[in-house]
Structures are given as structure tokens and as C-alpha cells.
Amino acid sequence: MGRLVARYGATAVVEAIRARALPVEFVAQEERPGALTARLNAWYARLAAANPIADLEAGERSGARLIVPGGPEWPTQLDQLGPSRPLGLWLRGTADLRFSCLKSVAVVGARSATAYGVHIAAEFGVGLSESGWTVVSGGAFGVDGAAHRGALVADSPTVVVLACGVDVCYPTSHDTLFAAVRDQGVVVSECPPGVHPTRARFLIRNRLIAALSRGTVVVEAALRSGALNTAAHTLTLNRHLAAVPGPVTSRMSAGCHRLLRERKAVCVTSPEEMIELVGVIGDDLAPQTRAPAVPRDKLNESTRRVLDAIPTRGGAGPASIAVAAGLGLDATLSALGGLAAAGYIERSPDGWRVRKLGTTYRKASEAAVLEPRMAEDADPTQEPPFPDEDDLARHEDGLPAPEESSQGREHDGWKEKGTELLAFEYP
Amino acid sequence: MGRLVARYGATAVVEAIRARALPVEFVAQEERPGALTARLNAWYARLAAANPIADLEAGERSGARLIVPGGPEWPTQLDQLGPSRPLGLWLRGTADLRFSCLKSVAVVGARSATAYGVHIAAEFGVGLSESGWTVVSGGAFGVDGAAHRGALVADSPTVVVLACGVDVCYPTSHDTLFAAVRDQGVVVSECPPGVHPTRARFLIRNRLIAALSRGTVVVEAALRSGALNTAAHTLTLNRHLAAVPGPVTSRMSAGCHRLLRERKAVCVTSPEEMIELVGVIGDDLAPQTRAPAVPRDKLNESTRRVLDAIPTRGGAGPASIAVAAGLGLDATLSALGGLAAAGYIERSPDGWRVRKLGTTYRKASEAAVLEPRMAEDADPTQEPPFPDEDDLARHEDGLPAPEESSQGREHDGWKEKGTELLAFEYP
């Protein structure tokens, strides 16, 4: 049908179907002319059942408008669909579809999303909208709805592409959501008013979600999910495909993980990373994910080597520290002085050792020629720069190991110790 | 040092350091001869402090053995480290290191792992071991320990690579774990007995974990984590690098996600997928992640099209169904008969409609010319094949929408309905 309309125009094709006679040269070029006859019969029956005047009247009654290719509101990116470009779209809502979709991202995923998926979808809805990107999605429960709600919260237009008429509210309980979208964004459908959704219409609809957007992000999807159908359309259109990872224990993330594993999708963990993917190269770079710097970073190379050479148990004299650090004795002595002044190390009966966690924090914040070392390392909400080192420090304190409590880091036992570590509050 | 030993042999190099005079032609080839002098001085001091006889005696006392390149237990894959290949390794344990590491995977990750990370690490430990793959890891809390425990549970050897002497128990509370590893696997260190861990030794140690294994999987890692150091060594060695995704809301998975995002690591969600990565091509394929087939899959093409064309609200006559399905009336009537007999559809006052969820299950299992359609779709633990369709079915039942309860799929309200749906038990 798409090929016919592209070649002869919609009016001529309607006449041909009504006459039950397709242009001979077209039929000759088709690979399976027999299948075409069956199609023609089906189109003929469908045309007989169609009532375009009634459709237009119903559209007008519900405040819908019909746009066609070439019109001012037509999103030209749909042309990439080739023969499967829709013949027209029904719209309901205040936003201009073409303008809204100039910078748009499809946020798709499972209807039966987990709390995690709903949370992430809403975060993407808010984040994309606040950066000037329009959310495009279906109207289903779960990821679709959450993404639209995020966009609405951010006072941005959002685009709902339905698999039923724009005057049909499916699912019914999304009536207030769709009303809000009509106020602030636009509801789109290829189906004439009054048409109810069928499975086939959902699948056909998915190509529009992919084609309207610069890229698609799959927030949550089981291995068998309509969202993966949208993802496939995205790849067919050579648009950007992204997937949000989740726990491997969640079957609702299995579809995302398969896309990542097969390298079909890029791993994105935030709206910023999605925008970097679909945005202008250089302009829309996501902030580098980077751990906070720790005071130790500011030490110079030789001081750091001396610090690393100092034992955390017992103690060591300057000569053996110099050997371990691979430095001369003078350089070592100088570094030891600085480290001691800054509270990184202390003298013990056996020589120099790394200072204990609890006592360092307070004193160091007063001394601070160099900044104290343990302050940030000890923050229980932070992964220490080098895990094993923190192990050392913690062990020195005789604190129970997180693993022994078999409840992970939440249960380091620091609160129970009654030491100065109580200065660190759990979030 | 590695270049020196490779060229002149260990004995000659010891003599040269003792004489404080390196071979002239070697010095001439080095890029920075000045730096070499400083190194030589540091080596000289270190050699003076070394006591190899005492080391060997201490090793013997603790039941450790020393292996060197060329020996029968030397894992030749370490040769890929080039100049940074260790000069020797101290071992303690019953397992043969070379044999154990023929098929081995490094399982690394955060010390302060979350409950999720610990769970996954243990799953990988068990799964790899049960398939004949040896786990290689450090001896730290969190991911390291969990991976070894998983391997031990599976009665397999496991390889702990320490950053201290093999007779030093660090962290101390891992003493029973390390004892079990010595019984069943092997504890490895480059450091002589009695040496305590320092930050530098952990970083140096990481190259051994990467070099002993065919590939490395990062289970959990913050953006700044020692596990990422091991990952970098893995890439340098051109071994396989994998990362396990996790919730994007968890900072303990941020390092894994960055590796995936930068396409440095392959996304793996199970031990099987890891084995596929490091195993023999073709022999070790992971089972395809695939959702279970649903009864609908068994319908032929035209029957499926008829089913898709039948509305879920109201009803439709055969003629309009034929139009919607794009099929002839005869074919449509025949498909309708089969679908009705199998319990997929039913007559309503308005014509044919898709059968409701609750009542279909029982009757269909008796009729079953074709298998009933809703049985598996309704399984609350399964993502339905096409989410939106299940929406339709659920809506027809007037069941509350998962999103409205804002608690996701766990709370579909099916249990509360007192309908036949109670036949499905929650897992």
C-alpha cells in the first residue's frame, strides 16, 4: 500500500481499489502477484467498510486534527519509514508535533515495570524534559506512563502515541494522564477516531514511536516485550538505541541486558548519558562519571610512595620505609615529617605507622598542613579509593568486618562502637 | 628489573646490584639512565635488607612452596606479562596452580559490596566451579570472599592471590576462609612470607589476578575501585573483560556500567554467559536467554491474524473481523470456529470478542483443541508476550492496574479478587 501511494498518490489508489484493478506495471514489478490479489480483495472489503466523512466528523467532535505528509505539522523524520510511512496522523493536544519532536527521545519499557523501572522512567522523563528533550512513548501502564508523568512534572510537552483512536482512552484509567498530555503535549494515532486497540495495532504503532525520535531508551523489558519490538524498529531506522541496566536477578531487565550483551544498545544510566548519545557531538556531553577526589590525590609522588610504604600494623623505621618506597633516606625523612604533621601517620613503639581511623579525623582537621587522609575515606557512603587500603584502616580499629555480619556495608558496626566514628552520620 | 632478569638471569642481576654496577650496554639502551641510577640505589638498599634464607625457612615452616618460571607448577600464561612477570610465586595449598588455572576466571569487585554484589559473586563462584572453571580472586571482603565461598561450596579448587605473604592472614577474620582454600585450592603471593600488605602491593597483585585467568568479570565496582585496576590489566593483556550490570541507582555498580558504556566490557548476567565468553567457541555456548513459548505461538498465521482482529471490548461480526484481519470470509469463519473451540474467544451480544481472563483457564484446559491462550499469559511471574495485549485482558476483568497501586506487578490485586485466578500461586 505504501509503495502504491508513493507511486500513484492516495486518490488514484483509492480509485484503483474501488475498481478492484491495480495498475498493470505495478503488479508486474511485485514479487508475489498472487499475494497482491488477496491483498487487493482485503483492501476492497476494508474500503467498503470505511467511512472517512464520519471519521472526520468524529475527529472534529473530539477536537482532533488530521495531518498528512507535506503539511506544516508533519514530522519529516517519519519519511525514513519509506513505504511504511503512515498516510496520516490524528493529533489531539496543544503541542505542535513537528516542533515537539525536533529533539525527542523515545522512552519505552515494560508495562508491568518494577518499582525500579517506574522510578527510572520518571527520572528520564524529568531529566530529558528539563534539558529540552521531548519524551515520546506509548500510553501504557508502567514505563510509558511514568515517563510521561516525569515530562509533565517538568512542564514540558510530551508525545503519547496510541494504538487506538485519539478519542479512545486506553487504558481507561489513564484518562487524567491523557487529559494532562492533551493540555501540555499531544496525543498521536494513526488510527481514525473510535478505533479500539488490537495486538497488531500495538506492533504497528511501535514503528512510529521509534521513527518520531532521535533515539530510543529501553528502561525495563523482559525477554519477550513490546519494547524490544520498538528497539528493533529503532535499529532498522539506524537511530540510537540505549538500554538501562538493572539487577541481573530481575527478569524485567533481562531484555535490556540482552540488548547490551549483543551490543545492540548502548548502556545508559542517566538522562544526561542519553542526551549525549542523541545530542550534538561535543555540545551535549554527559558529565564524566567520576568519583570524588580524595585528599591523598594531592600528595606528590614521592610522599605518596612513602605513605604507601608505611605499614598499618606494627611500625617501621625510616631506613626500612626508604627501602620499601624505593627512595633515598633524605627524601623519605622529609616526606615522613610532612605526613606526620598532616596526621596521616604517627609514631608507635615500633616506628612509624599509618594513623588509626578514629583519632585521625578530629586532630587532622586542626593540623592540616596537608589535608588529613582518613576523613573522606572513612565516609561510609563512599567507596574508598582503593578498597583494600580501607580494609587495612578498618582492621586496625578492630572494627567488625562488614562481611562477618553478612549484611554488607550497612552494618559495619561503626555505630555500635561508641568511638569518635560516630561523627559520621549514616545517610 | 624484569628486563634485566630476562636478559642476564636473576643470579647475574643480584651480583650486579650488589656491585652497584649494571651492564653498560643495558644502561645505554634505557631511555632515562638517570632514573636507573636512583633505581639501582633503591635495589641495593633492598638487597641489603633482604634475607632469602630466612624467607625460605619461614616458607617451609608455614608449609609454603616457591615456584619459579620454567617449573612444573608455573602457569605459563604469566609469561604474557613480559618484563613484569613475577620472578617467583609463593604457594600454600593442595591444588596445583598451573592445572587449576588452565580454565580459570577472575571474579573481582568491591570489598564493600552490596548484598546484591555478594549474592552475584557467590552465584558466579558456584556456577563457574560446577562447570569446571576455577575462580581466581583476591582475599578481600565482599566480592572476593563470596566468589571463593561459592567455589568451595561447589567442592572446587579456588585461587586466592594475596598482596601479603602467604603466611599472613589479611584480613584476619578471613582465617577460616583461607584455611579452607588451602585445603581445597591454593593461596598465592608474590611477596615472601611475613610481608604485610601495602597499597602498592595490592595494585601490583592485581596484574597477577588478571594474568592467571582467561578473563575477568567485575561483579560490583564503584567508579574508583581496585577492581577497575584489575579490569585495566585484563584489557592490557587482551583477555576477556566482562561486567555484571546492576541497578543504576547503586553507586557500587557505577564502575561496571562505565565499563559497559565505554564498551570495554561485555555485559554478562550469569556464569554461563561468562563461560561462553572465555570458553571454547561453539563448545561453551550459554543457553539462549529466551522467554517461554506461549500457546498463541502455536496458532497458524491466518488464525493469529483473526485472533488479533477480534476486539477485546464489545464484539465484532465475522465480516468486520475478516476486514480487519485482511482475510477472506471463509478463512475467517474457519479460524473463528477453532478459536472458539479452544476457548480463545467467545460470543457476546455484539459479536465475537476475546475471552475474559478468569473464566478461560478452567474451561479451556478441558476443551483444548488448540491450547488455551490465557493460561501462561496470566502467570504473574511472566512478562506477557506482548504487554499491551495483557493490559487489554486485565482491563476487561476490571482488575486494578498495577500502576494505580503504585507498587508494580507485585500488587496486581489478583489475589484479592477471589476469582479462579487464585489457581496461580505466587512464587
Chai-1 contact restraints between the chains, C-beta under 6 A:
chainA,res_idxA,chainB,res_idxB,connection_type,confidence,min_distance_angstrom,max_distance_angstrom,comment,restraint_id
A,A42,B,G326,contact,1.0,0.0,6.0,A-B,restraint_1
A,A45,B,V323,contact,1.0,0.0,6.0,A-B,restraint_2
A,R46,B,V323,contact,1.0,0.0,6.0,A-B,restraint_3
A,A49,B,V323,contact,1.0,0.0,6.0,A-B,restraint_4
A,R111,B,P387,contact,1.0,0.0,6.0,A-B,restraint_5
A,R111,B,D391,contact,1.0,0.0,6.0,A-B,restraint_6
A,S112,B,P402,contact,1.0,0.0,6.0,A-B,restraint_7
A,S112,B,R409,contact,1.0,0.0,6.0,A-B,restraint_8
A,T114,B,G408,contact,1.0,0.0,6.0,A-B,restraint_9
A,A115,B,G408,contact,1.0,0.0,6.0,A-B,restraint_10
A,A140,B,D388,contact,1.0,0.0,6.0,A-B,restraint_11
A,F141,B,A401,contact,1.0,0.0,6.0,A-B,restraint_12
A,F141,B,P402,contact,1.0,0.0,6.0,A-B,restraint_13
A,F141,B,E403,contact,1.0,0.0,6.0,A-B,restraint_14
A,G145,B,E403,contact,1.0,0.0,6.0,A-B,restraint_15
A,P171,B,D391,contact,1.0,0.0,6.0,A-B,restraint_16
A,P171,B,H395,contact,1.0,0.0,6.0,A-B,restraint_17
A,S173,B,A401,contact,1.0,0.0,6.0,A-B,restraint_18
A,S173,B,E404,contact,1.0,0.0,6.0,A-B,restraint_19
A,H196,B,P311,contact,1.0,0.0,6.0,A-B,restraint_20
A,H196,B,R313,contact,1.0,0.0,6.0,A-B,restraint_21
A,T198,B,D308,contact,1.0,0.0,6.0,A-B,restraint_22
A,R199,B,D308,contact,1.0,0.0,6.0,A-B,restraint_23
A,R199,B,F386,contact,1.0,0.0,6.0,A-B,restraint_24
A,R199,B,E389,contact,1.0,0.0,6.0,A-B,restraint_25
A,A200,B,D308,contact,1.0,0.0,6.0,A-B,restraint_26
A,F202,B,D388,contact,1.0,0.0,6.0,A-B,restraint_27
A,A222,B,E383,contact,1.0,0.0,6.0,A-B,restraint_28
A,L223,B,T289,contact,1.0,0.0,6.0,A-B,restraint_29
A,L223,B,A291,contact,1.0,0.0,6.0,A-B,restraint_30
A,R224,B,A291,contact,1.0,0.0,6.0,A-B,restraint_31
A,R224,B,P385,contact,1.0,0.0,6.0,A-B,restraint_32
A,S225,B,E383,contact,1.0,0.0,6.0,A-B,restraint_33
A,G226,B,F386,contact,1.0,0.0,6.0,A-B,restraint_34
A,G226,B,P387,contact,1.0,0.0,6.0,A-B,restraint_35
A,G226,B,D388,contact,1.0,0.0,6.0,A-B,restraint_36
A,V244,B,V248,contact,1.0,0.0,6.0,A-B,restraint_37
A,P245,B,P245,contact,1.0,0.0,6.0,A-B,restraint_38
A,G246,B,P247,contact,1.0,0.0,6.0,A-B,restraint_39
A,P247,B,G246,contact,1.0,0.0,6.0,A-B,restraint_40
A,P247,B,P247,contact,1.0,0.0,6.0,A-B,restraint_41
A,V248,B,V244,contact,1.0,0.0,6.0,A-B,restraint_42
A,V248,B,T269,contact,1.0,0.0,6.0,A-B,restraint_43
A,H257,B,C267,contact,1.0,0.0,6.0,A-B,restraint_44
A,H257,B,T269,contact,1.0,0.0,6.0,A-B,restraint_45
A,R258,B,T289,contact,1.0,0.0,6.0,A-B,restraint_46
A,L260,B,C267,contact,1.0,0.0,6.0,A-B,restraint_47
A,R261,B,C267,contact,1.0,0.0,6.0,A-B,restraint_48
A,C267,B,H257,contact,1.0,0.0,6.0,A-B,restraint_49
A,C267,B,L260,contact,1.0,0.0,6.0,A-B,restraint_50
A,C267,B,R261,contact,1.0,0.0,6.0,A-B,restraint_51
A,T269,B,V248,contact,1.0,0.0,6.0,A-B,restraint_52
A,T269,B,H257,contact,1.0,0.0,6.0,A-B,restraint_53
A,T289,B,L223,contact,1.0,0.0,6.0,A-B,restraint_54
A,T289,B,R258,contact,1.0,0.0,6.0,A-B,restraint_55
A,A291,B,L223,contact,1.0,0.0,6.0,A-B,restraint_56
A,A291,B,R224,contact,1.0,0.0,6.0,A-B,restraint_57
A,D308,B,T198,contact,1.0,0.0,6.0,A-B,restraint_58
A,D308,B,R199,contact,1.0,0.0,6.0,A-B,restraint_59
A,D308,B,A200,contact,1.0,0.0,6.0,A-B,restraint_60
A,P311,B,H196,contact,1.0,0.0,6.0,A-B,restraint_61
A,R313,B,H196,contact,1.0,0.0,6.0,A-B,restraint_62
A,V323,B,A45,contact,1.0,0.0,6.0,A-B,restraint_63
A,V323,B,R46,contact,1.0,0.0,6.0,A-B,restraint_64
A,V323,B,A49,contact,1.0,0.0,6.0,A-B,restraint_65
A,G326,B,A42,contact,1.0,0.0,6.0,A-B,restraint_66
A,E383,B,A222,contact,1.0,0.0,6.0,A-B,restraint_67
A,E383,B,S225,contact,1.0,0.0,6.0,A-B,restraint_68
A,P385,B,R224,contact,1.0,0.0,6.0,A-B,restraint_69
A,F386,B,R199,contact,1.0,0.0,6.0,A-B,restraint_70
A,F386,B,G226,contact,1.0,0.0,6.0,A-B,restraint_71
A,P387,B,R111,contact,1.0,0.0,6.0,A-B,restraint_72
A,P387,B,G226,contact,1.0,0.0,6.0,A-B,restraint_73
A,D388,B,A140,contact,1.0,0.0,6.0,A-B,restraint_74
A,D388,B,F202,contact,1.0,0.0,6.0,A-B,restraint_75
A,D388,B,G226,contact,1.0,0.0,6.0,A-B,restraint_76
A,E389,B,R199,contact,1.0,0.0,6.0,A-B,restraint_77
A,D391,B,R111,contact,1.0,0.0,6.0,A-B,restraint_78
A,D391,B,P171,contact,1.0,0.0,6.0,A-B,restraint_79
A,H395,B,P171,contact,1.0,0.0,6.0,A-B,restraint_80
A,A401,B,F141,contact,1.0,0.0,6.0,A-B,restraint_81
A,A401,B,S173,contact,1.0,0.0,6.0,A-B,restraint_82
A,P402,B,F141,contact,1.0,0.0,6.0,A-B,restraint_83
A,E403,B,F141,contact,1.0,0.0,6.0,A-B,restraint_84
A,E403,B,G145,contact,1.0,0.0,6.0,A-B,restraint_85
A,E404,B,S173,contact,1.0,0.0,6.0,A-B,restraint_86
A,G408,B,T114,contact,1.0,0.0,6.0,A-B,restraint_87
A,G408,B,A115,contact,1.0,0.0,6.0,A-B,restraint_88
A,R409,B,S112,contact,1.0,0.0,6.0,A-B,restraint_89
